């Protein structure tokens, strides 16, 4: 039993006779009668009584007809929705973005590209670098804006710009001294996210200093929230500073903190992208030349 046989059966019932159904289906009566007979043979029961001018459903036929209506409606719905998704997917750019870029560079890049392409849409997955790498590897997203360091095996990567880590905190604390060094931060509670804790610790250890972390969390946005709540001095990438809302929170360069993070546009080397997404990728790569 297949969808074609069910369509034939439903048409015979709807039209009231095999002759009327054959005209509706633009086929001769013998092949249509043959398909109905094969369906009855497979099910092992008679589906309708054949009269001279019309058919009458048996109880088995009535049962099958109810299922036919649901199955054929579901098939048509599947076709319509799949076509709709297919058309819209050609106008949708799926991309993963690390949180520290969402409200800074990425917002500007997406906004400017959007203005040149009326009718497009963005499907954005926000997360940390490692969660986005997993989504790239499973082909859930074709593109991602990530931060180094990470394992780039199997990826095609383009460096967009380099980003230094800076300190953020309440104005009265960070502006107390003209310069800021790691030894000044040693006595302060530090707030950062997981990927930066170990590198920051190493920078302290190079000078035989010890860092004291009051909070280690998931991302730049959360780090900024804690700093705005006066829970410590944050260490974040410079590009994340646009997320600061509290006017009393300022940023300052740490003279002997040499950590830099590169912002990378990455995609799976084996992943095929729709033309619009490929165009957006080229747009970002060209933008990087002016950064």
N, C-alpha and C positions, 0 to 999 in steps of 0.2 A: 504494500500500500504506500503510495507516494502522494505528494501534494497535487500532482496532475490528475490522478484518479479521483481524489476527493473533490477537485474543482469540477470534473465531469459529472460526478454524482450530484453535487449541489446544484449544478446548472439544470440537470434533468428534473430535479425536484422543483426548482424555482419556475421552470418553464412549463412543467406539467406533463411533458411527453418527451420521448427520445427524438422524435422528428423535429419538434420545436427547439430542443436543446442543440441538435446538430446544426441547425441554421444559426443559432446564437453563437456557436463555437466555430462556425465556418469549417465544418467537417462533415463528411458523409455519415449516414446512420450506421452502416456495418462496423466501422472501427470504434464508434462510440459504444455501440451495444457490446462489442467485444471487451472493451475496457471495464464496463459495468459487470459483465459476467466474470472477468478475472478477479474483480474486487469481491464479488460474492463468493467465488471459489476460495479465495484466500481467507475470508472471514468465516466460511463454512455455514452461511445462512443466507436466506433470501431477503433482499432489502426492500423490494416493492413488488406489488402485483401489477402486471402489465395488462392494461385494458386496450380496447381498440383505438381510443382517442386520448386516453390519459392514464397516468399511473397512480397507484395508491400505496403509500408507505406501509410497510410492516412495522411491528414494534421495534424490531432490530434496526430498520431503516430510520425510524424516528430518532432513535438513540444516536445513530451515526450522524444524522443530519445536524443535530445539536452540536456535536463535536466539530463537524465540518465548518459551521458558521464561525465558531471560536478560533479554529486553527487558521482558516483563510483570513479572517480579520487580523489575527496576530501576525501572519505572514506579511500582509499589506502594511501593517503598522511598522514591522521591522524594516521593510524596504524603505518606507517614507522617512523613518527616523535615521536610518543609516545614511541615506542620501543627504539628509539635512546636516548630519554631523560631518559627513565627508566634505560638503561644500563649505561649512563653517570652519573646519579644521584648516582649510587652505587660507583662511583669513585670520587665523589665530596663531600667535607666537607664544610657545611654551618655553619658559626659561626659569631656572632656579637662581636665586640671588641671596648672598649672605646678608644678614640683617644690617651690618654696618654700612652697606651700600644702598639699602632700599630707599632711604629718605635723603640721600645725597646725590652722588653721581648717577646712579641708576635711574632715579626719578627724573633727572634732567634728560638723560639719554632717551628714555622711553617716551617722555613728553614730546621731545623734538621730533622723534621718528613718527609718533602717532599723528602729529599735525600734517605730515606729508602723505599720509595714507588713510584717507577717510574710509570708515567702515571696518577697519581692522580691530582686533581685540588682543589683549595680553592675558595669558594664564600664568600667573607668577606663583612659584613655590618658594617660600622663604625658609631658611634653615641655616645650620652651620655648614662649614665646608664638607665635613665627613658625611653628614646625612644627604647632602646634595650629590656627593660622589656616588653614593649607593643608588640614588635615583637615576644618575647618568648610566651607571653600569647595567641597570635593569630596564633601560630605555623608557623610563617614565617621563623623562624630560630630555630634549635633544641638546640643550645649551645650558650653561651655568656660569655665573660670575662667582669666582672662588678666591680664597686667599691662600698664599703659600704659608708654610710648607705643606705639601701633600704628595702622595705617590701618583705620578701622571702616566703610568703604564696604560696603554690602550686608549689614550686621550690625545686629541689634537689641541694644543694650547697656544694662546697668544697673550703675551704680557701687555696689559693696558697701561698700568702705571705702578710706581712704587710708593708705598705709604709708610711713614715713620710712626712709631708709637710715641705718644705724648701723655703727660700727666694732666688730669682734670681734678678740680676741687674748688672749695669755697674760696672766694677772692681774698679774704683776709689771711688765709693760710698760705696760698701759693704766691701771693705778692708780698709776703713779709721779707723775702730776700730777693736781691736783683738776679741771682742765678739759682738754678735748682740742680742738685746732684743726687746720686743714689744714696750717699751718706745722709742727706737731708731727709730722704724718704724712709730710711731705716727705722725711724721712731714712729712713723705714721702707719695707721691701718690701711692696707692696700686693697683695692677692689679691681678685679679683672675677670676675664672669662677663661675657661679651661685651657684653650689652646695656647694662651700666653703665660700661664703660670710657670711652667718649667723653664722657658727661655728667660723670663725675668729673674727667676731664682739664680740661674747661671750667671747672669750679669752681676748680680750682687756678690755671688761667690768668687768671682774673679778678683774682687777687691777685699775678700775676707769679710764681707758684710752679710747680714742675714735679713731677708725680707719677712715682713709680718702681714699675712693676708687676713683681712676681716671677712671677706666674702669672695668666693670663686663661683662663677655662675655660667649661664649658657651663651650669652652674647653681649654685644656692645650696648644694645638698648637697655638691657637689664643692668649692666654696669653703671650706665648713666643715671638710671632711676635711683640706685643706691647712693651714688654720689650726691645727687640732688636732695636726697633725704639726710645728708650730712653723716653718712656712715663710713666715710673714709676718702682716700685719694684714689681716683681711678686711673688705670693705664689702658688707653684705647688707641686704635689707629686714628690718624689725623683726619681722615675722611669722614669719621663718625661724628665729628664735632657739631655738624649741622643738626643733630638730634637733641642737642642740649636746649632745654626750654627755660631753665632757671637763670635769670640774669646775674645772679650772684655766683654762678659756677663759671670758672674761666679755665683756659688751657695754658700749659707752659711746657716748653721744651726741657727735657732732662739732658743736661750737657753730655753726660757719660753713659747714656742709654742708647746703644747703637743698633737696636733691633729695627729691621725694616720688613714690611710685608708687601709682597707683590700681588696686585689684583690681576687675576687671570680669567680670560674667557676660554672656557673649555667645552669640548664636545667629544662624544665617543667617535673614535676613528672609523668605526664601521656603521655608524648611524646615518640613515638617509633623512634629509630634512626637506620640508616643503619649500618651494621657491621663496615665499615671503620670509621664512625663518632664515634661509641662506642670505637673503638680502639684508636682514637685520644684523646677522653676523658680520657681513662685510662692512656695514655701516659702523659697527663698534670698532672693528679693526682699523678703519680709516680715521675714526675719532682719536684713537690712541696716538696717532702721529702728531697730533696737536697738543697733547697733554704734557 
